[in-house]
Structure formats: C-alpha cells, structure tokens
Amino acid sequence: MKITTRSSNIRRISQDNPVFTITNGLVIVKRAGFEIDSKCPKEFRQVIMTCIDLGWLKPVAHATEQELLMFTLGSQ
C-alpha cells in the first residue's frame, strides 16, 4: 500500500506576527479582523466583544508561502 500526503502551502498568520499588519508608509492596517453588523443585537455584540477582550476569539489571516515570503521581504 502506498500512502501519499500533500503538505499545504497555505500558512496561518496570527496577530502577533510582524506581517499581520500592512503599511503604506502613512497608515498601518491589520490583515484580518472582525466586523460586527450594526443589526447585531446589543447583547450578542457585548458577548463577542468580551470574547475578543479575553482572547477567546482572535483574528487570523491566511497566506500562501510565496505571499509570506513577499510580505517578509517587503517589510525589511
């Protein structure tokens, strides 16, 4: 029997990674985040905000290895 495994070239970027932010020289922006719709009930919004504040819900971004290489080279 032959088992073939494939490794993914997609990598997760956490918010503590230096390439998690994008800058154009004037503005610094995070690559990923949360957007809570204005129609979201106040009680749910508060639960979501509490989860974010306590670190239970964290933003992550994904990029290919090639993109990560370009991000790293561009940030130097």
PDB file of N, CA, C and O in Angstrom:
ATOM      1  N   MET A   1       0.834  -1.161   0.000  1.00  0.00           N
ATOM      2  CA  MET A   1       0.000   0.000   0.000  1.00  0.00           C
ATOM      3  C   MET A   1       0.892   1.242   0.000  1.00  0.00           C
ATOM      4  O   MET A   1       1.892   1.302   0.715  1.00  0.00           O
ATOM      5  N   LYS A   2       0.521   2.211  -0.798  1.00  0.00           N
ATOM      6  CA  LYS A   2       1.267   3.460  -0.875  1.00  0.00           C
ATOM      7  C   LYS A   2       0.379   4.593  -0.373  1.00  0.00           C
ATOM      8  O   LYS A   2      -0.742   4.787  -0.842  1.00  0.00           O
ATOM      9  N   ILE A   3       0.907   5.325   0.582  1.00  0.00           N
ATOM     10  CA  ILE A   3       0.162   6.461   1.124  1.00  0.00           C
ATOM     11  C   ILE A   3       0.885   7.730   0.707  1.00  0.00           C
ATOM     12  O   ILE A   3       2.084   7.887   0.942  1.00  0.00           O
ATOM     13  N   THR A   4       0.149   8.620   0.095  1.00  0.00           N
ATOM     14  CA  THR A   4       0.708   9.890  -0.353  1.00  0.00           C
ATOM     15  C   THR A   4       0.093  11.006   0.472  1.00  0.00           C
ATOM     16  O   THR A   4      -1.129  11.096   0.599  1.00  0.00           O
ATOM     17  N   THR A   5       0.931  11.842   1.024  1.00  0.00           N
ATOM     18  CA  THR A   5       0.429  13.005   1.759  1.00  0.00           C
ATOM     19  C   THR A   5       0.865  14.266   1.037  1.00  0.00           C
ATOM     20  O   THR A   5       1.941  14.323   0.443  1.00  0.00           O
ATOM     21  N   ARG A   6       0.038  15.239   1.098  1.00  0.00           N
ATOM     22  CA  ARG A   6       0.356  16.532   0.495  1.00  0.00           C
ATOM     23  C   ARG A   6       0.431  17.569   1.596  1.00  0.00           C
ATOM     24  O   ARG A   6      -0.418  17.622   2.486  1.00  0.00           O
ATOM     25  N   SER A   7       1.442  18.373   1.521  1.00  0.00           N
ATOM     26  CA  SER A   7       1.528  19.457   2.501  1.00  0.00           C
ATOM     27  C   SER A   7       0.970  20.720   1.855  1.00  0.00           C
ATOM     28  O   SER A   7       1.192  20.987   0.674  1.00  0.00           O
ATOM     29  N   SER A   8       0.274  21.452   2.622  1.00  0.00           N
ATOM     30  CA  SER A   8      -0.339  22.675   2.122  1.00  0.00           C
ATOM     31  C   SER A   8       0.699  23.793   2.129  1.00  0.00           C
ATOM     32  O   SER A   8       1.561  23.854   3.005  1.00  0.00           O
ATOM     33  N   ASN A   9       0.601  24.662   1.152  1.00  0.00           N
ATOM     34  CA  ASN A   9       1.487  25.825   1.130  1.00  0.00           C
ATOM     35  C   ASN A   9       0.789  27.047   1.723  1.00  0.00           C
ATOM     36  O   ASN A   9       1.280  28.170   1.612  1.00  0.00           O
ATOM     37  N   ILE A  10      -0.355  26.816   2.350  1.00  0.00           N
ATOM     38  CA  ILE A  10      -1.088  27.910   2.988  1.00  0.00           C
ATOM     39  C   ILE A  10      -0.705  27.952   4.455  1.00  0.00           C
ATOM     40  O   ILE A  10      -0.726  26.930   5.142  1.00  0.00           O
ATOM     41  N   ARG A  11      -0.358  29.131   4.928  1.00  0.00           N
ATOM     42  CA  ARG A  11       0.084  29.313   6.305  1.00  0.00           C
ATOM     43  C   ARG A  11      -0.832  30.299   7.028  1.00  0.00           C
ATOM     44  O   ARG A  11      -1.384  31.225   6.434  1.00  0.00           O
ATOM     45  N   ARG A  12      -0.968  30.067   8.315  1.00  0.00           N
ATOM     46  CA  ARG A  12      -1.786  30.922   9.169  1.00  0.00           C
ATOM     47  C   ARG A  12      -0.908  32.041   9.716  1.00  0.00           C
ATOM     48  O   ARG A  12       0.223  31.802  10.139  1.00  0.00           O
ATOM     49  N   ILE A  13      -1.432  33.253   9.705  1.00  0.00           N
ATOM     50  CA  ILE A  13      -0.717  34.406  10.251  1.00  0.00           C
ATOM     51  C   ILE A  13      -1.497  34.886  11.469  1.00  0.00           C
ATOM     52  O   ILE A  13      -2.639  35.330  11.347  1.00  0.00           O
ATOM     53  N   SER A  14      -0.881  34.795  12.636  1.00  0.00           N
ATOM     54  CA  SER A  14      -1.546  35.246  13.859  1.00  0.00           C
ATOM     55  C   SER A  14      -1.260  36.732  14.071  1.00  0.00           C
ATOM     56  O   SER A  14      -0.364  37.304  13.449  1.00  0.00           O
ATOM     57  N   GLN A  15      -2.033  37.333  14.953  1.00  0.00           N
ATOM     58  CA  GLN A  15      -1.934  38.787  15.136  1.00  0.00           C
ATOM     59  C   GLN A  15      -0.622  39.235  15.768  1.00  0.00           C
ATOM     60  O   GLN A  15      -0.309  40.424  15.732  1.00  0.00           O
ATOM     61  N   ASP A  16       0.162  38.310  16.353  1.00  0.00           N
ATOM     62  CA  ASP A  16       1.454  38.704  16.909  1.00  0.00           C
ATOM     63  C   ASP A  16       2.589  38.571  15.899  1.00  0.00           C
ATOM     64  O   ASP A  16       3.741  38.867  16.218  1.00  0.00           O
ATOM     65  N   ASN A  17       2.275  38.128  14.685  1.00  0.00           N
ATOM     66  CA  ASN A  17       3.265  38.004  13.613  1.00  0.00           C
ATOM     67  C   ASN A  17       3.508  39.394  13.002  1.00  0.00           C
ATOM     68  O   ASN A  17       2.548  40.120  12.742  1.00  0.00           O
ATOM     69  N   PRO A  18       4.761  39.775  12.770  1.00  0.00           N
ATOM     70  CA  PRO A  18       5.049  41.106  12.208  1.00  0.00           C
ATOM     71  C   PRO A  18       4.384  41.382  10.856  1.00  0.00           C
ATOM     72  O   PRO A  18       4.115  42.541  10.538  1.00  0.00           O
ATOM     73  N   VAL A  19       4.114  40.350  10.057  1.00  0.00           N
ATOM     74  CA  VAL A  19       3.495  40.590   8.747  1.00  0.00           C
ATOM     75  C   VAL A  19       1.967  40.614   8.826  1.00  0.00           C
ATOM     76  O   VAL A  19       1.294  40.659   7.797  1.00  0.00           O
ATOM     77  N   PHE A  20       1.416  40.584  10.053  1.00  0.00           N
ATOM     78  CA  PHE A  20      -0.036  40.655  10.218  1.00  0.00           C
ATOM     79  C   PHE A  20      -0.558  42.051   9.875  1.00  0.00           C
ATOM     80  O   PHE A  20      -1.743  42.215   9.586  1.00  0.00           O
ATOM     81  N   THR A  21       0.310  43.043   9.906  1.00  0.00           N
ATOM     82  CA  THR A  21      -0.100  44.406   9.573  1.00  0.00           C
ATOM     83  C   THR A  21       0.420  44.804   8.196  1.00  0.00           C
ATOM     84  O   THR A  21       1.469  44.341   7.747  1.00  0.00           O
ATOM     85  N   ILE A  22      -0.332  45.661   7.550  1.00  0.00           N
ATOM     86  CA  ILE A  22       0.031  46.212   6.238  1.00  0.00           C
ATOM     87  C   ILE A  22       0.270  47.702   6.446  1.00  0.00           C
ATOM     88  O   ILE A  22      -0.492  48.362   7.153  1.00  0.00           O
ATOM     89  N   THR A  23       1.306  48.226   5.844  1.00  0.00           N
ATOM     90  CA  THR A  23       1.550  49.664   5.944  1.00  0.00           C
ATOM     91  C   THR A  23       1.903  50.225   4.573  1.00  0.00           C
ATOM     92  O   THR A  23       2.531  49.553   3.755  1.00  0.00           O
ATOM     93  N   ASN A  24       1.494  51.455   4.337  1.00  0.00           N
ATOM     94  CA  ASN A  24       1.865  52.118   3.089  1.00  0.00           C
ATOM     95  C   ASN A  24       2.754  53.323   3.372  1.00  0.00           C
ATOM     96  O   ASN A  24       2.930  54.190   2.516  1.00  0.00           O
ATOM     97  N   GLY A  25       3.311  53.373   4.576  1.00  0.00           N
ATOM     98  CA  GLY A  25       4.155  54.496   4.961  1.00  0.00           C
ATOM     99  C   GLY A  25       3.412  55.514   5.806  1.00  0.00           C
ATOM    100  O   GLY A  25       4.023  56.225   6.605  1.00  0.00           O
ATOM    101  N   LEU A  26       2.101  55.591   5.637  1.00  0.00           N
ATOM    102  CA  LEU A  26       1.295  56.529   6.419  1.00  0.00           C
ATOM    103  C   LEU A  26       0.296  55.816   7.323  1.00  0.00           C
ATOM    104  O   LEU A  26       0.045  56.246   8.449  1.00  0.00           O
ATOM    105  N   VAL A  27      -0.264  54.736   6.824  1.00  0.00           N
ATOM    106  CA  VAL A  27      -1.329  54.034   7.533  1.00  0.00           C
ATOM    107  C   VAL A  27      -0.894  52.604   7.832  1.00  0.00           C
ATOM    108  O   VAL A  27      -0.302  51.938   6.984  1.00  0.00           O
ATOM    109  N   ILE A  28      -1.194  52.136   9.050  1.00  0.00           N
ATOM    110  CA  ILE A  28      -0.944  50.746   9.420  1.00  0.00           C
ATOM    111  C   ILE A  28      -2.301  50.079   9.630  1.00  0.00           C
ATOM    112  O   ILE A  28      -3.121  50.554  10.416  1.00  0.00           O
ATOM    113  N   VAL A  29      -2.531  48.965   8.914  1.00  0.00           N
ATOM    114  CA  VAL A  29      -3.812  48.265   8.958  1.00  0.00           C
ATOM    115  C   VAL A  29      -3.560  46.784   9.207  1.00  0.00           C
ATOM    116  O   VAL A  29      -2.589  46.227   8.696  1.00  0.00           O
ATOM    117  N   LYS A  30      -4.423  46.141   9.988  1.00  0.00           N
ATOM    118  CA  LYS A  30      -4.313  44.704  10.207  1.00  0.00           C
ATOM    119  C   LYS A  30      -4.869  43.959   8.994  1.00  0.00           C
ATOM    120  O   LYS A  30      -5.824  44.415   8.363  1.00  0.00           O
ATOM    121  N   ARG A  31      -4.266  42.808   8.669  1.00  0.00           N
ATOM    122  CA  ARG A  31      -4.700  41.998   7.525  1.00  0.00           C
ATOM    123  C   ARG A  31      -6.051  41.339   7.749  1.00  0.00           C
ATOM    124  O   ARG A  31      -6.755  41.038   6.784  1.00  0.00           O
ATOM    125  N   ALA A  32      -6.422  41.111   8.986  1.00  0.00           N
ATOM    126  CA  ALA A  32      -7.681  40.450   9.301  1.00  0.00           C
ATOM    127  C   ALA A  32      -8.281  41.096  10.535  1.00  0.00           C
ATOM    128  O   ALA A  32      -7.581  41.741  11.314  1.00  0.00           O
ATOM    129  N   GLY A  33      -9.552  40.923  10.701  1.00  0.00           N
ATOM    130  CA  GLY A  33     -10.207  41.492  11.865  1.00  0.00           C
ATOM    131  C   GLY A  33     -11.642  41.004  11.945  1.00  0.00           C
ATOM    132  O   GLY A  33     -12.026  40.043  11.279  1.00  0.00           O
ATOM    133  N   PHE A  34     -12.416  41.671  12.759  1.00  0.00           N
ATOM    134  CA  PHE A  34     -13.819  41.332  12.945  1.00  0.00           C
ATOM    135  C   PHE A  34     -14.664  42.530  12.565  1.00  0.00           C
ATOM    136  O   PHE A  34     -14.294  43.676  12.822  1.00  0.00           O
ATOM    137  N   GLU A  35     -15.794  42.253  11.955  1.00  0.00           N
ATOM    138  CA  GLU A  35     -16.761  43.311  11.663  1.00  0.00           C
ATOM    139  C   GLU A  35     -18.106  42.839  12.196  1.00  0.00           C
ATOM    140  O   GLU A  35     -18.630  41.815  11.757  1.00  0.00           O
ATOM    141  N   ILE A  36     -18.654  43.576  13.126  1.00  0.00           N
ATOM    142  CA  ILE A  36     -19.946  43.226  13.702  1.00  0.00           C
ATOM    143  C   ILE A  36     -20.998  44.108  13.046  1.00  0.00           C
ATOM    144  O   ILE A  36     -20.925  45.334  13.126  1.00  0.00           O
ATOM    145  N   ASP A  37     -21.961  43.496  12.407  1.00  0.00           N
ATOM    146  CA  ASP A  37     -23.021  44.211  11.701  1.00  0.00           C
ATOM    147  C   ASP A  37     -23.807  45.094  12.673  1.00  0.00           C
ATOM    148  O   ASP A  37     -24.005  44.730  13.832  1.00  0.00           O
ATOM    149  N   SER A  38     -24.244  46.238  12.198  1.00  0.00           N
ATOM    150  CA  SER A  38     -24.992  47.166  13.060  1.00  0.00           C
ATOM    151  C   SER A  38     -26.336  46.570  13.488  1.00  0.00           C
ATOM    152  O   SER A  38     -26.928  47.026  14.466  1.00  0.00           O
ATOM    153  N   LYS A  39     -26.822  45.557  12.765  1.00  0.00           N
ATOM    154  CA  LYS A  39     -28.091  44.911  13.123  1.00  0.00           C
ATOM    155  C   LYS A  39     -27.915  43.858  14.212  1.00  0.00           C
ATOM    156  O   LYS A  39     -28.899  43.302  14.699  1.00  0.00           O
ATOM    157  N   CYS A  40     -26.683  43.582  14.594  1.00  0.00           N
ATOM    158  CA  CYS A  40     -26.413  42.589  15.640  1.00  0.00           C
ATOM    159  C   CYS A  40     -26.979  43.113  16.965  1.00  0.00           C
ATOM    160  O   CYS A  40     -26.683  44.241  17.358  1.00  0.00           O
ATOM    161  N   PRO A  41     -27.787  42.305  17.652  1.00  0.00           N
ATOM    162  CA  PRO A  41     -28.340  42.764  18.936  1.00  0.00           C
ATOM    163  C   PRO A  41     -27.238  43.132  19.930  1.00  0.00           C
ATOM    164  O   PRO A  41     -26.171  42.519  19.950  1.00  0.00           O
ATOM    165  N   LYS A  42     -27.512  44.126  20.739  1.00  0.00           N
ATOM    166  CA  LYS A  42     -26.539  44.657  21.692  1.00  0.00           C
ATOM    167  C   LYS A  42     -25.978  43.574  22.619  1.00  0.00           C
ATOM    168  O   LYS A  42     -24.790  43.581  22.939  1.00  0.00           O
ATOM    169  N   GLU A  43     -26.837  42.646  23.046  1.00  0.00           N
ATOM    170  CA  GLU A  43     -26.394  41.590  23.960  1.00  0.00           C
ATOM    171  C   GLU A  43     -25.367  40.682  23.290  1.00  0.00           C
ATOM    172  O   GLU A  43     -24.373  40.309  23.914  1.00  0.00           O
ATOM    173  N   PHE A  44     -25.592  40.323  22.034  1.00  0.00           N
ATOM    174  CA  PHE A  44     -24.660  39.473  21.292  1.00  0.00           C
ATOM    175  C   PHE A  44     -23.352  40.218  21.018  1.00  0.00           C
ATOM    176  O   PHE A  44     -22.262  39.652  21.110  1.00  0.00           O
ATOM    177  N   ARG A  45     -23.488  41.486  20.682  1.00  0.00           N
ATOM    178  CA  ARG A  45     -22.309  42.322  20.436  1.00  0.00           C
ATOM    179  C   ARG A  45     -21.413  42.345  21.676  1.00  0.00           C
ATOM    180  O   ARG A  45     -20.191  42.240  21.573  1.00  0.00           O
ATOM    181  N   GLN A  46     -22.040  42.483  22.852  1.00  0.00           N
ATOM    182  CA  GLN A  46     -21.281  42.516  24.098  1.00  0.00           C
ATOM    183  C   GLN A  46     -20.589  41.188  24.362  1.00  0.00           C
ATOM    184  O   GLN A  46     -19.448  41.174  24.825  1.00  0.00           O
ATOM    185  N   VAL A  47     -21.258  40.060  24.076  1.00  0.00           N
ATOM    186  CA  VAL A  47     -20.648  38.741  24.256  1.00  0.00           C
ATOM    187  C   VAL A  47     -19.442  38.593  23.332  1.00  0.00           C
ATOM    188  O   VAL A  47     -18.390  38.109  23.749  1.00  0.00           O
ATOM    189  N   ILE A  48     -19.600  39.009  22.078  1.00  0.00           N
ATOM    190  CA  ILE A  48     -18.494  38.930  21.115  1.00  0.00           C
ATOM    191  C   ILE A  48     -17.324  39.794  21.572  1.00  0.00           C
ATOM    192  O   ILE A  48     -16.175  39.355  21.529  1.00  0.00           O
ATOM    193  N   MET A  49     -17.606  41.009  22.006  1.00  0.00           N
ATOM    194  CA  MET A  49     -16.540  41.915  22.464  1.00  0.00           C
ATOM    195  C   MET A  49     -15.825  41.343  23.691  1.00  0.00           C
ATOM    196  O   MET A  49     -14.606  41.464  23.810  1.00  0.00           O
ATOM    197  N   THR A  50     -16.578  40.721  24.600  1.00  0.00           N
ATOM    198  CA  THR A  50     -15.966  40.102  25.772  1.00  0.00           C
ATOM    199  C   THR A  50     -15.037  38.969  25.349  1.00  0.00           C
ATOM    200  O   THR A  50     -13.935  38.835  25.881  1.00  0.00           O
ATOM    201  N   CYS A  51     -15.482  38.149  24.387  1.00  0.00           N
ATOM    202  CA  CYS A  51     -14.652  37.047  23.884  1.00  0.00           C
ATOM    203  C   CYS A  51     -13.364  37.563  23.251  1.00  0.00           C
ATOM    204  O   CYS A  51     -12.301  36.968  23.428  1.00  0.00           O
ATOM    205  N   ILE A  52     -13.455  38.661  22.518  1.00  0.00           N
ATOM    206  CA  ILE A  52     -12.263  39.263  21.909  1.00  0.00           C
ATOM    207  C   ILE A  52     -11.343  39.805  23.003  1.00  0.00           C
ATOM    208  O   ILE A  52     -10.137  39.560  22.987  1.00  0.00           O
ATOM    209  N   ASP A  53     -11.919  40.538  23.948  1.00  0.00           N
ATOM    210  CA  ASP A  53     -11.120  41.136  25.028  1.00  0.00           C
ATOM    211  C   ASP A  53     -10.393  40.086  25.863  1.00  0.00           C
ATOM    212  O   ASP A  53      -9.269  40.315  26.309  1.00  0.00           O
ATOM    213  N   LEU A  54     -11.031  38.934  26.076  1.00  0.00           N
ATOM    214  CA  LEU A  54     -10.430  37.878  26.891  1.00  0.00           C
ATOM    215  C   LEU A  54      -9.497  36.967  26.088  1.00  0.00           C
ATOM    216  O   LEU A  54      -8.865  36.070  26.645  1.00  0.00           O
ATOM    217  N   GLY A  55      -9.417  37.203  24.777  1.00  0.00           N
ATOM    218  CA  GLY A  55      -8.520  36.412  23.937  1.00  0.00           C
ATOM    219  C   GLY A  55      -9.089  35.071  23.514  1.00  0.00           C
ATOM    220  O   GLY A  55      -8.354  34.218  23.017  1.00  0.00           O
ATOM    221  N   TRP A  56     -10.380  34.871  23.702  1.00  0.00           N
ATOM    222  CA  TRP A  56     -11.012  33.612  23.295  1.00  0.00           C
ATOM    223  C   TRP A  56     -11.329  33.614  21.809  1.00  0.00           C
ATOM    224  O   TRP A  56     -11.435  32.551  21.198  1.00  0.00           O
ATOM    225  N   LEU A  57     -11.479  34.769  21.230  1.00  0.00           N
ATOM    226  CA  LEU A  57     -11.764  34.933  19.805  1.00  0.00           C
ATOM    227  C   LEU A  57     -10.673  35.839  19.256  1.00  0.00           C
ATOM    228  O   LEU A  57     -10.549  36.991  19.674  1.00  0.00           O
ATOM    229  N   LYS A  58      -9.871  35.318  18.309  1.00  0.00           N
ATOM    230  CA  LYS A  58      -8.712  36.052  17.806  1.00  0.00           C
ATOM    231  C   LYS A  58      -8.758  36.150  16.279  1.00  0.00           C
ATOM    232  O   LYS A  58      -9.159  35.200  15.606  1.00  0.00           O
ATOM    233  N   PRO A  59      -8.353  37.281  15.741  1.00  0.00           N
ATOM    234  CA  PRO A  59      -8.276  37.387  14.289  1.00  0.00           C
ATOM    235  C   PRO A  59      -7.052  36.634  13.763  1.00  0.00           C
ATOM    236  O   PRO A  59      -5.977  36.686  14.361  1.00  0.00           O
ATOM    237  N   VAL A  60      -7.225  35.943  12.655  1.00  0.00           N
ATOM    238  CA  VAL A  60      -6.113  35.294  11.961  1.00  0.00           C
ATOM    239  C   VAL A  60      -6.278  35.559  10.475  1.00  0.00           C
ATOM    240  O   VAL A  60      -7.388  35.773   9.988  1.00  0.00           O
ATOM    241  N   ALA A  61      -5.174  35.541   9.769  1.00  0.00           N
ATOM    242  CA  ALA A  61      -5.190  35.688   8.318  1.00  0.00           C
ATOM    243  C   ALA A  61      -4.492  34.465   7.728  1.00  0.00           C
ATOM    244  O   ALA A  61      -3.763  33.766   8.432  1.00  0.00           O
ATOM    245  N   HIS A  62      -4.708  34.209   6.466  1.00  0.00           N
ATOM    246  CA  HIS A  62      -4.051  33.103   5.793  1.00  0.00           C
ATOM    247  C   HIS A  62      -3.375  33.625   4.526  1.00  0.00           C
ATOM    248  O   HIS A  62      -3.882  34.525   3.856  1.00  0.00           O
ATOM    249  N   ALA A  63      -2.232  33.046   4.219  1.00  0.00           N
ATOM    250  CA  ALA A  63      -1.481  33.437   3.028  1.00  0.00           C
ATOM    251  C   ALA A  63      -0.690  32.224   2.547  1.00  0.00           C
ATOM    252  O   ALA A  63      -0.378  31.320   3.322  1.00  0.00           O
ATOM    253  N   THR A  64      -0.378  32.223   1.274  1.00  0.00           N
ATOM    254  CA  THR A  64       0.466  31.159   0.742  1.00  0.00           C
ATOM    255  C   THR A  64       1.910  31.429   1.174  1.00  0.00           C
ATOM    256  O   THR A  64       2.259  32.543   1.564  1.00  0.00           O
ATOM    257  N   GLU A  65       2.731  30.396   1.096  1.00  0.00           N
ATOM    258  CA  GLU A  65       4.147  30.565   1.450  1.00  0.00           C
ATOM    259  C   GLU A  65       4.805  31.622   0.578  1.00  0.00           C
ATOM    260  O   GLU A  65       5.643  32.388   1.054  1.00  0.00           O
ATOM    261  N   GLN A  66       4.432  31.671  -0.696  1.00  0.00           N
ATOM    262  CA  GLN A  66       5.000  32.670  -1.605  1.00  0.00           C
ATOM    263  C   GLN A  66       4.606  34.083  -1.167  1.00  0.00           C
ATOM    264  O   GLN A  66       5.439  34.990  -1.174  1.00  0.00           O
ATOM    265  N   GLU A  67       3.334  34.273  -0.784  1.00  0.00           N
ATOM    266  CA  GLU A  67       2.900  35.585  -0.302  1.00  0.00           C
ATOM    267  C   GLU A  67       3.644  35.961   0.977  1.00  0.00           C
ATOM    268  O   GLU A  67       4.071  37.104   1.138  1.00  0.00           O
ATOM    269  N   LEU A  68       3.800  34.991   1.890  1.00  0.00           N
ATOM    270  CA  LEU A  68       4.527  35.266   3.131  1.00  0.00           C
ATOM    271  C   LEU A  68       5.958  35.693   2.852  1.00  0.00           C
ATOM    272  O   LEU A  68       6.478  36.599   3.502  1.00  0.00           O
ATOM    273  N   LEU A  69       6.589  35.049   1.896  1.00  0.00           N
ATOM    274  CA  LEU A  69       7.952  35.414   1.530  1.00  0.00           C
ATOM    275  C   LEU A  69       7.979  36.854   1.024  1.00  0.00           C
ATOM    276  O   LEU A  69       8.865  37.624   1.395  1.00  0.00           O
ATOM    277  N   MET A  70       7.020  37.220   0.184  1.00  0.00           N
ATOM    278  CA  MET A  70       6.965  38.581  -0.352  1.00  0.00           C
ATOM    279  C   MET A  70       6.679  39.579   0.771  1.00  0.00           C
ATOM    280  O   MET A  70       7.264  40.661   0.790  1.00  0.00           O
ATOM    281  N   PHE A  71       5.775  39.228   1.723  1.00  0.00           N
ATOM    282  CA  PHE A  71       5.462  40.109   2.857  1.00  0.00           C
ATOM    283  C   PHE A  71       6.726  40.354   3.665  1.00  0.00           C
ATOM    284  O   PHE A  71       7.031  41.488   4.033  1.00  0.00           O
ATOM    285  N   THR A  72       7.462  39.271   3.939  1.00  0.00           N
ATOM    286  CA  THR A  72       8.670  39.366   4.748  1.00  0.00           C
ATOM    287  C   THR A  72       9.735  40.207   4.062  1.00  0.00           C
ATOM    288  O   THR A  72      10.386  41.034   4.699  1.00  0.00           O
ATOM    289  N   LEU A  73       9.913  39.994   2.761  1.00  0.00           N
ATOM    290  CA  LEU A  73      10.915  40.764   2.024  1.00  0.00           C
ATOM    291  C   LEU A  73      10.505  42.236   1.941  1.00  0.00           C
ATOM    292  O   LEU A  73      11.354  43.124   2.017  1.00  0.00           O
ATOM    293  N   GLY A  74       9.212  42.492   1.788  1.00  0.00           N
ATOM    294  CA  GLY A  74       8.726  43.859   1.668  1.00  0.00           C
ATOM    295  C   GLY A  74       8.756  44.634   2.966  1.00  0.00           C
ATOM    296  O   GLY A  74       8.766  45.865   2.946  1.00  0.00           O
ATOM    297  N   SER A  75       8.771  43.939   4.103  1.00  0.00           N
ATOM    298  CA  SER A  75       8.743  44.646   5.391  1.00  0.00           C
ATOM    299  C   SER A  75      10.142  45.004   5.898  1.00  0.00           C
ATOM    300  O   SER A  75      10.280  45.589   6.973  1.00  0.00           O
ATOM    301  N   GLN A  76      11.161  44.661   5.143  1.00  0.00           N
ATOM    302  CA  GLN A  76      12.525  44.951   5.596  1.00  0.00           C
ATOM    303  C   GLN A  76      13.058  46.217   4.967  1.00  0.00           C
ATOM    304  O   GLN A  76      14.192  46.611   5.237  1.00  0.00           O
TER     305      GLN A  76
END
